[in-house]
């Protein structure tokens, strides 16, 4: 079964690229770059393609920019032939608008049941989850809660001016390549713990697992086993909320608009947090962290790509 590899944005170090190529086709990999999220697709596609330039590796930038392109036979053929597909960064809403519910979406789901490796950085990582933080800041999520979609704005969440530091979180459906998971990126660099705490609290009864990815850090996940390996320079934060834990979301979101209801910040009980640097791992099926010795078992399992 295939692999999903969200990357937390920033510079992607060579060890991450090497790991992606190892499980995404090896020395004869066929890599398809999708610059769907970018405001400058040509530049973003070229820059991302250069990351995978290796002798014997075929790299192709596909023009999947709109939902019409997601039905283009040339795009679908490129995705069909790929051993690895890579979403660039930018704004995640561009990806979901172009891909969700399209033939390209269904093709990628089908290929992941085989041997495809699907990777993405920054915005390209967030879309992998079932639930997607699409806007807002960590502080805003804790203090103001959730925005309705019409309130959302901005092209690059987390980089607004000082008076936007309390911008409420906007949650939208992701592409669902990682069921039961929500991914957030630039995690420590942009102070996004509050976004993930709100997200998993809202979905505590569904058992949602939150993955907060540092920049220059990847979570390599084998879908067959649910085992994850951390690669890169930073850490992956794994956050969960107990199904029966207490929170004040119902009171805070009682009225129309943004957190109309009881004032005050988010309260949430029954949380668990695991902090995993490179070499560590996590069992998403068993809900337990893996020390390096156990994560080595994950690497052995990942080598069995049946």
C-alpha positions in Angstrom: 0.0 0.0 0.0 1.1 3.6 -0.6 2.7 6.3 1.5 1.7 9.8 2.4 4.4 12.3 3.4 3.4 15.7 4.7 6.3 18.2 5.1 6.1 21.2 7.4 7.3 23.8 4.9 10.5 25.8 4.8 13.7 24.4 3.2 13.4 20.7 2.5 16.8 19.1 3.4 18.4 16.4 1.3 17.7 13.6 3.8 13.9 14.1 3.3 14.3 14.1 -0.5 16.3 10.9 -0.3 13.7 9.2 1.9 10.9 10.2 -0.4 12.8 8.8 -3.4 13.5 5.6 -1.6 9.8 4.8 -1.1 8.6 6.8 -4.1 10.2 4.8 -7.0 13.9 4.6 -6.2 16.6 5.5 -8.7 14.0 5.3 -11.6 11.3 7.3 -9.9 8.7 9.2 -11.9 7.9 12.3 -9.9 5.0 14.6 -10.8 5.1 18.1 -9.3 1.7 19.8 -8.8 2.1 23.6 -8.2 -1.6 23.9 -7.6 -1.3 25.9 -4.4 1.1 28.5 -5.7 0.4 32.1 -6.9 3.3 31.6 -9.3 3.0 28.0 -10.5 5.7 28.1 -13.1 8.4 29.3 -10.6 7.1 27.0 -7.8 7.1 24.0 -10.1 10.6 24.7 -11.4 12.0 25.2 -7.9 10.3 22.0 -6.6 11.4 19.9 -9.6 15.0 20.9 -8.9 14.8 19.3 -5.5 14.3 15.8 -7.1 16.8 16.2 -9.9 18.8 12.9 -9.7 20.4 10.7 -12.4 17.7 8.4 -13.7 14.8 10.2 -11.9 12.1 11.6 -14.3 10.6 14.8 -13.0 7.5 16.3 -14.7 5.5 19.5 -13.7 1.8 19.0 -14.4 -0.5 21.9 -15.0 -3.2 21.0 -12.4 -4.4 24.5 -11.4 -8.2 24.3 -11.7 -10.9 21.8 -11.3 -11.1 21.7 -15.1 -7.4 20.6 -15.3 -8.3 17.8 -12.8 -10.2 16.1 -15.7 -7.6 16.8 -18.3 -6.4 13.4 -19.9 -2.8 14.6 -20.0 -2.8 15.4 -16.3 -4.6 12.2 -15.4 -2.1 10.2 -17.5 0.8 11.8 -15.7 -0.7 11.0 -12.3 -1.3 7.4 -13.5 2.3 6.9 -14.5 3.8 8.6 -11.4 5.6 6.8 -8.6 5.6 10.0 -6.6 3.3 13.0 -6.6 4.4 16.2 -4.9 2.1 19.2 -4.0 4.0 22.4 -3.6 3.3 25.1 -1.0 1.1 28.2 -1.4 -2.5 28.3 -0.2 -4.3 25.1 0.6 -7.7 26.3 -0.5 -6.4 26.4 -4.1 -5.6 22.7 -3.9 -9.0 21.7 -2.5 -10.8 23.9 -4.9 -9.0 22.3 -7.9 -8.9 18.7 -6.7 -11.7 17.8 -4.3 -14.3 15.5 -5.8 -12.6 15.4 -9.3 -11.3 12.5 -11.4 -7.8 13.5 -10.2 -8.8 13.1 -6.6 -10.3 9.7 -7.2 -7.2 8.6 -9.2 -4.9 9.6 -6.4 -7.0 7.7 -3.8 -6.9 4.6 -6.0 -3.1 4.9 -6.6 -2.5 5.2 -2.9 -4.1 1.7 -2.5 -1.1 0.6 -4.6 2.4 1.8 -4.5 2.2 5.6 -4.9 4.0 8.0 -2.6 2.0 11.2 -2.2 3.9 14.1 -0.6 3.4 17.8 -0.1 5.0 20.7 1.7 3.3 23.5 3.6 -0.1 24.0 2.0 0.5 20.7 0.2 0.8 19.0 3.6 -2.3 20.4 5.2 -4.6 19.1 2.5 -3.6 15.5 3.2 -5.8 15.4 6.3 -9.5 14.8 6.8 -9.9 18.2 8.5 -7.8 21.2 7.2 -6.9 24.4 9.1 -7.2 26.9 6.3 -6.8 30.2 8.0 -6.3 31.9 11.3 -3.6 32.0 14.0 -2.9 29.8 17.0 -3.7 32.7 19.4 -6.8 33.5 17.5 -8.0 29.9 17.7 -7.6 29.9 21.5 -9.1 33.4 22.1 -11.7 33.7 19.3 -12.5 30.2 18.2 -13.7 29.4 14.7 -14.6 31.6 11.8 -17.4 30.9 9.3 -16.1 30.5 5.8 -17.2 34.0 4.6 -15.1 35.6 7.3 -11.9 34.0 6.0 -9.4 36.0 4.1 -5.7 36.3 3.3 -3.4 34.3 1.1 -0.9 33.2 3.7 -2.3 32.3 7.1 0.0 33.1 10.1 1.9 35.9 8.3 -0.6 38.8 8.8 0.1 42.2 10.4 0.1 42.6 14.2 -3.6 43.5 14.3 -4.4 40.1 12.7 -2.6 38.0 15.3 -6.0 37.1 16.9 -7.6 36.0 13.6 -9.9 33.0 14.3 -9.3 29.6 12.9 -11.1 28.5 9.7 -11.6 24.7 9.4 -12.5 23.1 6.1 -12.5 19.6 4.7 -9.2 18.3 3.5 -8.6 15.8 0.7 -8.8 12.9 3.2 -5.7 11.0 2.1 -5.0 10.6 5.9 -8.4 9.7 7.4 -8.9 10.6 11.0 -5.9 13.0 10.9 -5.5 16.8 10.8 -2.2 18.2 9.7 -0.7 21.7 10.4 2.6 23.1 9.2 5.2 25.8 10.0 4.2 24.6 13.5 6.6 26.2 15.9 7.8 29.0 13.5 4.3 30.4 13.3 2.9 29.4 16.8 0.2 27.1 15.6 -0.3 24.9 18.6 -3.6 26.8 19.4 -4.9 25.9 15.9 -4.3 22.2 16.4 -5.7 22.2 20.0 -8.9 23.7 18.7 -9.1 21.3 15.8 -8.7 18.1 17.8 -11.0 19.4 20.6 -13.8 20.1 18.1 -13.4 16.6 16.7 -12.6 14.7 19.9 -15.4 12.3 19.6 -14.2 11.3 16.2 -10.8 10.5 17.7 -9.0 12.9 15.4 -5.2 12.9 15.6 -3.4 16.2 15.1 0.0 16.3 13.5 1.9 19.6 13.9 5.0 19.6 11.6 8.0 21.8 12.1 9.6 23.4 9.1 12.2 21.2 7.3 10.5 18.1 8.8 8.5 15.3 7.3 6.2 12.6 8.5 6.5 9.5 6.3 3.4 7.4 6.8 2.7 4.0 5.4 -1.0 3.7 4.9 -1.2 -0.1 5.2 0.2 -0.2 8.7 -0.5 3.3 9.9 3.1 3.6 11.0 4.9 7.0 10.8 8.6 7.9 10.7 9.9 11.4 11.4 12.6 12.7 9.1 14.3 16.1 9.0 15.6 18.8 11.2 12.7 19.6 13.6 9.9 17.7 15.3 6.4 16.4 14.8 3.9 17.1 17.5 1.2 14.5 17.9 -1.8 15.8 19.8 -5.0 14.0 20.8 -8.1 14.8 22.9 -9.8 12.2 25.0 -13.3 11.4 23.6 -15.0 12.1 27.0 -12.9 15.0 28.0 -14.4 18.4 28.9 -14.4 21.5 26.7 -16.3 24.8 26.5 -16.8 24.9 22.7 -20.6 24.6 22.8 -20.9 27.6 25.1 -18.3 29.7 23.2 -19.9 28.9 19.8 -23.5 29.2 20.9 -24.5 32.1 18.6 -24.0 33.1 15.0 -20.7 34.4 13.7 -17.4 33.9 15.5 -17.5 32.5 19.0 -20.7 34.3 20.0 -21.6 33.1 23.4 -19.6 32.9 26.6 -16.5 35.0 26.5 -13.1 33.7 27.3 -10.5 31.5 25.9 -10.7 27.8 25.0 -10.9 25.3 27.8 -10.2 21.7 26.9 -9.4 18.7 29.1 -7.9 15.2 28.5 -5.2 16.1 26.0 -2.1 14.0 25.2 1.0 15.3 23.5 4.0 13.4 22.0 7.0 15.3 20.6 8.9 13.3 18.0 12.2 14.3 16.4 13.9 12.5 13.5 14.3 8.8 13.9 11.2 8.6 16.2 7.8 7.4 15.0 4.2 7.0 15.7 1.7 4.2 15.3 -1.5 5.9 14.1 -3.5 2.7 14.3 -2.4 1.8 17.8 -2.2 5.4 19.0 1.3 5.2 20.5 4.7 6.8 20.0 7.6 4.8 18.8 11.2 5.2 20.1 14.0 4.9 17.6 14.5 1.2 18.1 10.8 0.6 17.5 10.7 3.1 14.6 13.4 0.9 13.0 10.8 -1.8 12.8 8.6 0.7 11.0 11.3 1.3 8.5 11.5 -2.5 8.0 7.8 -2.7 7.5 7.8 0.2 5.1 10.2 -1.7 2.9 7.4 -4.3 2.3 5.4 -2.3 -0.2 2.9 -4.9 -1.3 
